[in-house]
Amino acid sequence: MSTSATLRTVIGLDGTPPRLADATLVLIDYQNTYRSGVMALEGAEEALAAGARLLAAARTAGARIVHVINDGGEGTPYDIRAEIGAISPEVAPIDGEPVVVKQFPNSFHHTELEKTLRDLGAGEELVLAGFMTHMCVTFTAQGAFNLGYRPTVVAEATATRSLTAPDGTAVPAATLHTAALTTIGDLFGVVVPTVDALTGS
């Protein structure tokens, strides 16, 4: 089967991933709710482990780091006042790393993210990782692109869940994950397969 050139290629956008030291890492919704229960993701633990490696590498490189967390309100699976909505300890922020609270899939929508990036002196290079691939990662990449940033998504540090398609068939998590990353890579940003692609290890 033949494939089309990406929109990025057609309009001449650079496909080179950034150096971590030159980028700002944005970790999206690495919350406990995605590890068990109704919102459990397939491959969540592996993606979280990759996110922890990415975070450690970013800290070592001296990159700017921002954590984003979704607040769904008290009693929801996204209750940030409860353990279920907390950032998983493997990627928990340390002193000096800001946390931005959001309520929409696009982490820039009605949040302090853009102001936070400006306050940190962030440039155009953003590295994105987190949950879920087809939802908040994709729409944050689109939001970043629309604002003039150059997002790069680390595929192994994202995950999603199986869903039912409009025709009633099951869409496996792996298929949805790949489709979402392909959508991002068509226009909104660069997609790298692993953390090693950014760290050179």
N, C-alpha and C positions, 0 to 999 in steps of 0.2 A: 504494500500500500504506500503510495506516495504521500508526502506531507508538504504543507505550505511553509513558506518562510514566515518567521514570527513578525508581528507588527514592529517590534523593536528593530529587527534587521531591516525591514522595508524603510523605516524612517531614519535609520542611521544612529540609533542609540547604542552607547557603549555597553558591552556585555562583560566587561572585566570586573571581577569582584574586588572590593576594597581591602586594604590592610586594616586589621582590627584597630590598630593604634590610631588610624585616621578616621575611624567611624564612631558612631554612637550606637550602642547595643540597646535595643528595646525588647524587653521580655514581656510577652503578652499572656496574661491569664493563666499562669502556671499555678492554678489553685487546686486545693485538695478535692474539690467536687468532681474533677475529671479522673480521679484515680479509683473510685468505687461508686456503686449505687447507680441511680438513674442516668447520670451523665458520664459514666465511665467510658473512656476512649480505648480503642484497640491500639496497643503499642504505646500507651501513655507512659509506662515506666521507662521504656527504652528512650523515648523522646525526652523525658525529664532528665535522664542521665546524660543525654547529649547536651541538653540545655545547661546542665551543671558544668560540663566540660567547657562549653562555650563561655559561660560566665567567668569561670576561673581564668580562661585564656584572655578574656577582655580585661579583667582586673590586672593580670600580669602585664598586658600590653599598655596599660594606662588609658584605656578607652573610657569614654563617658558611658554611663549606664543608667537606664531608666527602667523602672518596673511599672507595669500597668496591671490593674486588677479590676475585675468587673463586680459591681455592686448591684445585686438584684433585689435587695431589701431583706428585712428581717423574715426569717422562716423559710427563705428560698434556698435552693442549692448554691446560690451565689451570695449568701449572707456573709459579708466580710467581717461582721462582728462575732461570727462563730467559727469553729475549727474547720467546718466544711468549706467555707469561702476564703480561708487563709491561703497565703502563698505557701507552696510546699517548701519545707525546710531546706531541701537540697539547693534551692535557688533563692533563698530569702535575702532581702536587701541588708546591707550593712550600713553603718553610719556614713552619710554623705551621698547615698544613692536614693534619689527621689522616687516616690511612689505616686502614680497618677491614677485616680479613680475614674472609671468610665461606666456608662450605662447603655452604650450602643456598640455594635460590632466594629465600627471605625473608631479607633482609639483617639482620633483627633476631634471627633464630633462632640461638641459641648463639654470639652475637658480642658485641662491645663497643659496638655502635652506639648502643643506648639510653643507656648510660653516657656515651659520647662526646658525645652531644647534650646530656645534662644538664650535663656539664663545660663545654661551650661556652655554656651559658645559653640554649639554643635554646628557642623557644616552640613553639606548635602547628603553625605553618606550615612545611611542608617542600616543596621543589621537587625533583622526581625526573626524572632523565634517564639514558639508558644502554642497555645491552644485556642480554638480548633483551626485546623488547616483551611477548611472550606468556608469558615465564618470570620472570626476576628482577625486571623492572620491575613486572609485575602483582602478583607475590606480595609484593614489598616495599611496594607501595601498600596491599595488603590488611593486611600486618603493621602498617604505620603507622596505618591506620584503626583496627585492633583495639586499639591502644595509646592511642588518643585524639588522635593527630596529625591534621592536615588536609593530606593530600598533594595536590600539583598536579603533573601529568605534562606535560612538553613533548613533544608528538607528533613534531615533526620531528627531535628529538634522540634518537629511539629507532629501532630497526630489528630485523628478525627474518629468518627464512629460510623457504623453502617446505618443507612437510612432507606426509607421506602420511596421509590421514584413515583412521579405522577401516574404512571401506568400500572402501579401496584407491584412492580418487580423490586427485588432487593438490590440496592447498590452497596457492594462491599466497601468497608472503610478504606481498604487499599486503593480501590478504584476512585473513590471520592477524593482521597488524599492526592493521588496523581493528577486528577482532573483539576483540582484547585491549584496545585503548583504549576500546572501547564498554563492555566489562565493567567496567573501572575507573570510567568515567564514570557507570555505572548506580548505583554505591554508594560505592566506596572513595575516590574523589577527584575533583577537578576536572581536566579535560583541556583544555589550550590547544593550538592548532595549531602555533604558532611561538614562537620566542624573542621576537620583536617584541611578542607579546601580553603579555609581562611587562615589557618594557623601554620600550614606548611609542614605539619608533623605527619 
